[in-house]
Amino acid sequence: MPNETITGFKRKAGIKGSLAPLSGSKYSMIDAHLHVLNFLQESPPAELLLRAMDKAGVEKSVIFGLPVVKLWAEHDREAPDYYLSNDSRCYYYQLTDVMLHQFVTSMPAEQQHRFLPLFCGFNPVDKYAIRDVERIYNLYPGFWKGIGELLLRHDDLTAFTYGEPARANHQALYPVFEFAADKNLPVLMHQNISSVTKPNYPVYLYELEDALRNFPKTTFVFAHCGISRRISVPFYYKMTERLLDQYPHLYMDISWIIFDEIICPGGIPEARWTELIEKYSHRFCLGSDLVTRFERLGIELSRYDVFLDTLSPEACSNVCVKTAEGLYNR
């Protein structure tokens, strides 16, 4: 029946097998970028995420915590609730992955397959990082679908985090990338292609390309296509096209401000990005990039509709579901 309801979804007429949400985006999606823990390592109850996914028509979610936690410094009178709340520092926090595992396993067993969990709770500038990666991977065998989101070059967060700046070509990550290739785990990483002090020049692009060249068998997912706050490199779509053409194991994550500032500025789809994503739709996926605010899931994902309407049905299906499914549900 064309209006058959299935666990919170209804079939979309005219497209065989596709599912349309009861609210939120008119396209069925896998949310490929969702933090279930915030910068205080806190999370709402898991059932709230399930409820939000059903309401927004999200089939599955790629979920992870945050590799850092915000310090409540002795001199701060008020507790911070975000990494930009004040000038106190952040530090790496390994318990985030244990808490993520508890989050998933607290859900009904028949719903747990809807979550594709990644781990990220290790220090990416510590050459002992591979030890911690192996420990968490073996602690919950068969549970993990990937590694990430690794917060490497990242606007103000880089300056706020204790230790040397994290970067894609840091040698502490090299054995981690080898491990990922061996275990067939994609690596989702936030690596700005530039600094906020040089926003119009891709000063950190070489760091990303070092990793891509040195680990050609590792699958990398470039979070937000390398864009962050106060970064606007000219002809960014040209650079993205070259990266996709040159590195076949590189995928792109459309989430956060890459969409609102670059792909669809002012709510108007950029024609060059439409052409690029149409061409490489099997290498792009979509995400909300929510940090625990599950009630906003439908709102965040529905804003992509105006752009998705410009794609062919095949490209739209890839970007909304198939790319993420192929990456994280191997």
C-alpha positions as CSV (number, residue, x, y, z in Angstrom):
1,M,0.0,0.0,0.0
2,P,1.4,3.5,-0.9
3,N,0.9,4.9,2.6
4,E,2.0,1.8,4.5
5,T,3.5,2.9,7.9
6,I,6.7,1.0,9.0
7,T,8.2,1.9,12.4
8,G,7.7,5.6,12.0
9,F,8.2,5.8,8.3
10,K,5.8,5.8,5.3
11,R,6.6,4.7,1.8
12,K,7.1,7.5,-0.7
13,A,4.9,7.1,-3.7
14,G,6.7,6.7,-7.0
15,I,10.1,5.6,-5.7
16,K,10.2,1.9,-5.1
17,G,11.5,0.9,-1.7
18,S,12.2,4.4,-0.5
19,L,10.9,5.8,2.8
20,A,9.7,9.3,3.5
21,P,9.6,10.7,7.0
22,L,6.5,11.6,8.8
23,S,8.1,15.0,9.5
24,G,11.5,16.7,8.9
25,S,13.2,16.2,5.5
26,K,11.1,14.8,2.7
27,Y,13.9,12.4,1.9
28,S,14.8,9.3,3.9
29,M,18.3,9.6,5.3
30,I,21.1,8.0,7.2
31,D,22.5,10.8,9.4
32,A,26.2,10.3,8.8
33,H,27.5,12.7,11.5
34,L,25.9,12.8,15.0
35,H,27.5,13.4,18.4
36,V,25.6,11.7,21.2
37,L,27.9,13.2,23.9
38,N,28.6,16.9,24.3
39,F,31.8,18.8,25.4
40,L,30.9,17.9,29.0
41,Q,30.6,14.2,28.0
42,E,26.9,14.2,28.9
43,S,24.1,12.8,26.8
44,P,20.3,12.8,26.9
45,P,18.6,9.4,27.3
46,A,19.0,7.2,24.2
47,E,15.2,6.8,23.7
48,L,15.0,10.5,22.9
49,L,17.3,9.9,19.9
50,L,15.2,7.0,18.7
51,R,12.1,9.1,19.0
52,A,13.8,12.0,17.1
53,M,15.0,9.6,14.3
54,D,11.5,8.2,13.9
55,K,9.9,11.6,13.7
56,A,12.5,12.9,11.2
57,G,12.5,9.8,9.0
58,V,16.1,8.9,9.7
59,E,16.7,5.2,9.1
60,K,20.1,5.0,10.8
61,S,22.7,7.3,12.4
62,V,26.4,7.2,12.5
63,I,27.1,8.2,16.1
64,F,30.2,9.0,18.2
65,G,31.1,11.0,21.2
66,L,33.7,13.7,21.4
67,P,37.4,13.1,22.0
68,V,37.8,16.1,24.3
69,V,36.1,17.4,27.4
70,K,35.9,21.0,28.5
71,L,37.8,21.8,31.8
72,W,35.9,23.7,34.5
73,A,38.8,25.8,35.7
74,E,39.2,26.8,39.3
75,H,38.9,30.5,38.5
76,D,35.7,30.2,36.4
77,R,32.6,31.0,38.6
78,E,30.2,29.4,36.1
79,A,30.4,25.9,34.7
80,P,31.1,25.9,30.9
81,D,28.7,24.0,28.6
82,Y,30.6,24.4,25.3
83,Y,34.2,24.6,24.3
84,L,33.7,28.3,23.4
85,S,32.0,29.1,26.7
86,N,35.2,30.6,28.2
87,D,38.9,30.5,27.9
88,S,39.5,27.3,29.9
89,R,41.2,24.4,28.1
90,C,40.0,21.0,26.7
91,Y,41.7,17.7,27.2
92,Y,41.5,14.2,25.6
93,Y,38.9,12.0,27.3
94,Q,39.0,8.2,26.7
95,L,35.9,7.3,28.6
96,T,33.8,8.8,25.8
97,D,33.9,5.5,23.8
98,V,32.8,3.5,26.9
99,M,29.9,5.9,27.4
100,L,29.0,5.6,23.7
101,H,28.8,1.8,24.0
102,Q,26.6,2.1,27.0
103,F,24.4,4.5,25.1
104,V,23.8,2.0,22.3
105,T,23.4,-1.0,24.4
106,S,20.8,0.8,26.6
107,M,18.4,0.8,23.6
108,P,16.1,-2.1,22.8
109,A,18.0,-4.9,21.1
110,E,15.8,-4.7,18.0
111,Q,16.7,-1.1,17.5
112,Q,20.5,-1.2,18.0
113,H,21.2,-2.1,14.4
114,R,20.0,1.5,13.5
115,F,23.2,2.9,15.1
116,L,26.6,2.8,13.4
117,P,29.1,3.7,16.2
118,L,32.6,5.1,15.8
119,F,35.3,5.5,18.5
120,C,37.4,8.6,18.9
121,G,38.6,8.7,22.6
122,F,42.4,8.8,22.2
123,N,45.1,11.4,22.0
124,P,46.1,11.9,18.3
125,V,49.4,13.5,19.1
126,D,50.5,10.7,21.5
127,K,52.5,7.9,19.9
128,Y,50.8,5.5,22.3
129,A,47.5,6.3,20.5
130,I,47.6,2.9,18.7
131,R,47.7,1.1,22.1
132,D,44.5,2.9,23.1
133,V,42.9,2.3,19.7
134,E,43.6,-1.5,20.0
135,R,42.3,-1.6,23.6
136,I,38.9,0.0,22.8
137,Y,38.5,-2.0,19.6
138,N,39.1,-5.3,21.5
139,L,37.1,-4.3,24.5
140,Y,33.9,-4.4,22.4
141,P,34.6,-6.8,19.5
142,G,32.3,-6.5,16.5
143,F,30.8,-3.3,17.8
144,W,32.7,-0.5,16.0
145,K,32.0,0.7,12.4
146,G,34.7,3.2,12.1
147,I,37.1,5.7,13.8
148,G,36.1,9.3,14.4
149,E,35.3,12.1,14.5
150,L,39.0,12.9,15.0
151,L,39.3,16.6,15.9
152,L,42.5,17.7,14.2
153,R,42.9,21.2,12.8
154,H,39.8,22.9,14.1
155,D,39.5,26.7,14.4
156,D,39.5,27.7,18.0
157,L,39.3,24.2,19.5
158,T,42.9,23.6,18.3
159,A,44.1,26.5,20.5
160,F,41.9,25.4,23.5
161,T,43.2,21.8,23.6
162,Y,46.1,20.8,25.7
163,G,49.3,19.7,23.9
164,E,50.6,20.2,20.5
165,P,48.2,20.9,17.6
166,A,46.6,17.7,16.2
167,R,47.0,17.2,12.4
168,A,46.3,14.6,9.8
169,N,50.0,13.9,9.1
170,H,51.1,13.5,12.7
171,Q,53.2,10.4,13.1
172,A,51.2,9.3,16.1
173,L,48.3,8.7,13.7
174,Y,50.2,6.6,11.2
175,P,49.8,3.2,13.0
176,V,46.2,4.2,13.6
177,F,45.6,4.6,9.9
178,E,47.3,1.3,9.2
179,F,45.1,-0.4,11.8
180,A,42.0,1.2,10.2
181,A,43.0,-0.2,6.8
182,D,43.6,-3.6,8.2
183,K,40.3,-3.7,10.0
184,N,38.4,-2.1,7.2
185,L,37.3,0.9,9.4
186,P,36.7,4.3,7.7
187,V,38.4,7.2,9.5
188,L,36.2,10.3,9.9
189,M,38.4,13.3,10.6
190,H,38.0,17.1,11.0
191,Q,41.0,18.7,9.4
192,N,40.6,22.3,8.4
193,I,42.4,23.0,5.1
194,S,43.4,26.4,6.4
195,S,44.0,28.5,9.5
196,V,41.6,31.2,10.7
197,T,44.6,33.6,10.5
198,K,45.0,32.7,6.7
199,P,41.4,31.9,5.8
200,N,41.9,32.4,2.0
201,Y,44.9,30.1,1.5
202,P,44.8,26.3,2.1
203,V,47.8,26.3,4.4
204,Y,47.0,22.9,6.0
205,L,45.9,21.1,2.8
206,Y,49.3,19.4,2.5
207,E,48.8,17.7,5.9
208,L,45.7,16.0,4.6
209,E,47.4,15.0,1.4
210,D,50.4,13.6,3.3
211,A,48.0,11.2,5.0
212,L,46.1,10.4,1.8
213,R,49.3,9.6,-0.1
214,N,51.0,7.6,2.7
215,F,47.9,5.5,3.4
216,P,46.3,4.7,0.0
217,K,44.4,1.7,1.4
218,T,42.8,3.6,4.3
219,T,39.3,5.0,3.7
220,F,39.1,8.6,4.9
221,V,36.0,10.7,5.3
222,F,36.7,14.4,5.2
223,A,34.3,16.0,7.8
224,H,32.6,19.2,6.5
225,C,34.8,19.0,3.4
226,G,37.6,20.7,5.4
227,I,35.7,23.9,6.1
228,S,35.2,25.5,9.5
229,R,34.4,28.8,11.0
230,R,36.1,31.9,9.4
231,I,37.6,29.8,6.6
232,S,36.7,30.6,3.0
233,V,39.2,29.4,0.4
234,P,38.4,30.6,-3.2
235,F,37.4,28.0,-5.7
236,Y,36.9,25.5,-3.0
237,Y,34.8,23.2,-5.2
238,K,37.8,23.0,-7.6
239,M,40.0,21.8,-4.8
240,T,37.4,19.3,-3.6
241,E,37.0,18.0,-7.2
242,R,40.8,17.5,-7.5
243,L,41.0,15.6,-4.2
244,L,38.1,13.3,-5.1
245,D,39.7,12.6,-8.5
246,Q,43.2,12.1,-7.1
247,Y,42.4,10.0,-4.0
248,P,39.9,7.2,-4.7
249,H,39.5,6.3,-1.0
250,L,38.6,9.8,0.1
251,Y,34.9,10.5,0.9
252,M,33.2,13.8,1.8
253,D,30.9,14.6,4.7
254,I,28.4,17.4,4.1
255,S,27.6,18.8,7.5
256,W,27.8,21.9,9.6
257,I,28.7,25.2,7.8
258,I,30.0,23.7,4.6
259,F,26.4,23.5,3.5
260,D,25.1,26.9,4.6
261,E,28.2,29.0,3.6
262,I,29.6,27.1,0.6
263,I,27.2,24.7,-1.0
264,C,23.9,26.5,-0.5
265,P,24.6,30.1,0.6
266,G,21.5,32.0,1.5
267,G,19.4,29.0,0.8
268,I,20.2,29.0,-2.9
269,P,22.1,25.9,-4.3
270,E,25.4,26.7,-5.9
271,A,25.3,25.2,-9.4
272,R,29.0,24.2,-9.4
273,W,28.5,22.2,-6.2
274,T,25.4,20.6,-7.7
275,E,27.4,19.4,-10.7
276,L,30.3,18.2,-8.4
277,I,28.1,16.3,-6.1
278,E,26.1,14.8,-9.0
279,K,29.3,13.6,-10.5
280,Y,30.7,12.1,-7.2
281,S,27.5,11.3,-5.4
282,H,28.8,7.9,-4.4
283,R,31.5,9.7,-2.4
284,F,29.3,12.2,-0.5
285,C,27.1,11.7,2.6
286,L,25.0,14.0,4.8
287,G,25.0,14.6,8.5
288,S,23.3,16.8,11.0
289,D,26.4,17.4,13.1
290,L,24.2,17.8,16.2
291,V,25.9,17.7,19.5
292,T,23.2,15.9,21.6
293,R,20.4,18.3,20.7
294,F,18.3,15.4,19.3
295,E,15.1,17.4,19.2
296,R,16.6,19.5,16.3
297,L,17.2,16.5,14.1
298,G,14.4,17.0,11.7
299,I,15.1,20.8,11.4
300,E,18.8,20.2,10.7
301,L,18.2,17.6,8.0
302,S,15.3,19.3,6.3
303,R,17.4,22.2,5.3
304,Y,19.2,20.0,2.8
305,D,15.9,19.5,0.8
306,V,16.4,22.6,-1.4
307,F,19.7,21.2,-2.5
308,L,18.7,17.6,-2.8
309,D,15.9,18.6,-5.1
310,T,18.5,19.7,-7.7
311,L,20.1,16.2,-7.9
312,S,19.0,13.2,-9.9
313,P,17.1,10.4,-8.1
314,E,20.2,8.2,-8.2
315,A,22.6,10.9,-6.8
316,C,20.0,11.9,-4.2
317,S,19.8,8.3,-3.0
318,N,23.6,8.0,-2.8
319,V,24.0,11.2,-0.8
320,C,21.1,10.5,1.5
321,V,21.6,6.8,2.2
322,K,23.8,4.6,0.0
323,T,27.2,6.3,0.5
324,A,26.9,6.2,4.3
325,E,25.6,2.6,4.2
326,G,28.5,1.5,2.1
327,L,31.0,3.3,4.3
328,Y,29.9,2.4,7.8
329,N,27.9,-0.8,7.5
330,R,30.4,-3.0,5.8
